[in-house]
Amino acid sequence: MVKDIRLGAFKFLNQSVERNEEFKGELKITPNINIKNIEKFKAEGSKQESLKIDFKFEVDYNGLGKVSLEGRMYLIADSKIVKEAVDGWKDKKLDNEINLVILNVIMQKCSVKALELEEDIGLPFHVQLPRLQLGKKE
């Protein structure tokens, strides 16, 4: 089923970042994704149905600062998946596979933007970036 869902569009509607220069204490970084709404959407003149999803992505730095991103995305899927997702959202029982696709897209897109904002104001990155290492000579 997952292969039948693809990203149609993704945009940020609001973004904010703050840093507390007076912070003293233990740093704890907590990311969170909140899906605010899921509804059926059909673009004018299109035969393809999609899911319109509103979300909020936050990284809380336990008093040091906060990154907050709100956005909307459209996932294109067949009508059966769209209906299942909308019905699941209404009943608060979203299918695990659909939920995983939604959360992964939000996490991927928002993490890139959050890294940029964190760099801009000097917050620690909320994810570990890959590092290159010298290999052993044989």
C-alpha positions as CSV (number, residue, x, y, z in Angstrom):
1,M,0.0,0.0,0.0
2,V,2.8,2.4,0.9
3,K,4.1,2.4,-2.7
4,D,0.7,3.8,-3.8
5,I,1.2,7.1,-2.0
6,R,3.4,9.9,-3.3
7,L,4.1,13.4,-2.3
8,G,2.2,16.0,-4.4
9,A,3.2,19.2,-2.6
10,F,4.8,20.4,0.6
11,K,4.9,23.9,2.0
12,F,5.7,25.7,5.2
13,L,3.0,28.1,6.5
14,N,4.8,29.4,9.6
15,Q,8.2,29.0,11.1
16,S,9.8,30.4,14.3
17,V,13.0,29.8,16.2
18,E,14.1,31.2,19.5
19,R,17.2,30.9,21.7
20,N,17.5,31.9,25.4
21,E,21.0,33.3,25.9
22,E,20.5,33.2,29.7
23,F,20.0,29.4,29.7
24,K,21.9,27.5,32.4
25,G,21.1,23.9,33.0
26,E,21.0,20.4,31.5
27,L,20.2,20.3,27.8
28,K,17.4,18.0,26.6
29,I,16.4,18.0,23.0
30,T,12.8,16.8,22.3
31,P,11.4,16.7,18.7
32,N,7.6,16.3,18.3
33,I,5.2,16.0,15.3
34,N,1.6,16.9,15.7
35,I,-0.8,16.1,12.8
36,K,-3.5,18.8,13.1
37,N,-5.8,17.7,10.3
38,I,-6.3,15.3,7.5
39,E,-8.9,15.7,4.8
40,K,-9.7,14.7,1.3
41,F,-8.6,17.1,-1.4
42,K,-9.2,17.1,-5.2
43,A,-7.5,19.9,-7.3
44,E,-9.8,21.6,-9.7
45,G,-9.8,19.8,-13.1
46,S,-8.0,16.8,-11.6
47,K,-9.2,13.2,-11.5
48,Q,-6.7,12.3,-8.8
49,E,-7.6,12.5,-5.2
50,S,-5.2,13.4,-2.5
51,L,-4.8,13.9,1.2
52,K,-4.5,17.4,2.5
53,I,-2.5,17.2,5.8
54,D,-1.8,20.1,8.2
55,F,0.9,19.5,10.7
56,K,3.2,21.1,13.3
57,F,6.8,20.0,13.9
58,E,8.7,21.3,17.0
59,V,12.0,20.8,18.6
60,D,12.1,21.8,22.2
61,Y,15.5,22.5,23.8
62,N,14.3,22.4,27.5
63,G,14.7,26.2,28.1
64,L,17.5,26.9,25.7
65,G,15.3,27.4,22.7
66,K,12.6,26.1,20.4
67,V,12.1,25.5,16.7
68,S,8.6,25.4,15.4
69,L,7.4,24.7,11.9
70,E,3.8,24.5,10.7
71,G,3.0,23.3,7.2
72,R,0.7,21.6,4.8
73,M,1.3,18.7,2.5
74,Y,-0.6,16.9,-0.2
75,L,-0.1,13.2,-0.6
76,I,-1.5,11.7,-3.8
77,A,-3.1,8.2,-3.4
78,D,-5.9,6.1,-4.9
79,S,-9.4,6.8,-3.6
80,K,-9.4,3.7,-1.3
81,I,-6.3,4.9,0.6
82,V,-7.6,8.5,0.8
83,K,-11.0,7.2,2.2
84,E,-9.2,4.9,4.7
85,A,-6.9,7.7,5.9
86,V,-9.7,10.3,6.3
87,D,-12.0,7.8,8.0
88,G,-9.1,6.7,10.3
89,W,-8.3,10.3,11.2
90,K,-11.9,10.9,12.1
91,D,-12.0,7.8,14.3
92,K,-8.5,8.5,15.7
93,K,-7.4,5.1,14.4
94,L,-5.1,6.0,11.4
95,D,-3.6,2.9,9.7
96,N,0.0,2.3,10.7
97,E,1.4,2.2,7.2
98,I,-0.3,5.5,6.2
99,N,0.7,7.1,9.5
100,L,4.3,6.0,8.9
101,V,4.4,7.6,5.4
102,I,2.9,10.8,6.7
103,L,5.4,11.1,9.7
104,N,8.4,10.1,7.5
105,V,7.7,12.9,5.0
106,I,7.1,15.5,7.7
107,M,10.3,14.4,9.5
108,Q,12.4,14.4,6.4
109,K,11.3,17.8,5.1
110,C,11.1,19.5,8.5
111,S,14.5,18.2,9.7
112,V,16.3,19.9,6.8
113,K,14.6,23.2,7.5
114,A,15.1,22.9,11.3
115,L,18.9,22.2,10.8
116,E,19.1,25.4,8.8
117,L,17.3,27.4,11.5
118,E,19.4,25.8,14.3
119,E,22.6,26.7,12.5
120,D,21.3,30.3,12.0
121,I,20.9,31.0,15.7
122,G,23.4,28.6,17.2
123,L,21.2,25.9,18.6
124,P,22.6,22.3,18.7
125,F,21.4,20.1,15.9
126,H,18.5,17.9,16.8
127,V,19.8,15.0,14.8
128,Q,23.3,13.6,14.5
129,L,24.9,14.3,11.2
130,P,27.1,11.7,9.5
131,R,30.9,12.1,9.9
132,L,33.7,10.9,7.8
133,Q,36.6,9.0,9.4
134,L,40.0,7.9,8.2
135,G,40.1,4.2,7.5
136,K,42.8,1.8,8.6
137,K,45.7,1.4,6.3
138,E,46.4,-2.2,5.4
